[in-house]
Amino acid sequence: MSFKPFFKAEVLAFLAACAAGAGADDGSEYNRRAAARDFALFQSLDRNADGAVTRLEARGDVNFLPRFDDMEVDMDGVVTTAELRRYLEQRYGWQIEHPQRQ
């Protein structure tokens, strides 16, 4: 009786499990960075520092404006910090802590 086919199957299963775990970590890290990027973009577009981005403030930004309606919940033409946090949590599974502005 040969154990080589069984051993090969076990090694392949182990390697597949390791790869899947690494992929999950990579996805989690990607989501964290994407959420942080979106939050930083929001802050840069909030030109008057009122904690909200209007459609006018977002105008011309090819990263933020296409997702504006996905972020905006109450359809008042403004994405608030609370709406952005909700979007980031739903989209990326991440909650961003709001750093204090200097």
Secondary structure, DSSP 4 states (H G I P E B T S, - for coil): ---HHHHHHHHHHHHHHHHHHHHHHHHHHHHHHHHHHHHHHHHHH-TT-SSEEEHHHHTT-TTTGGGHHHH-SS-SSEEEHHHHHHHHHHHHS-----PPP-
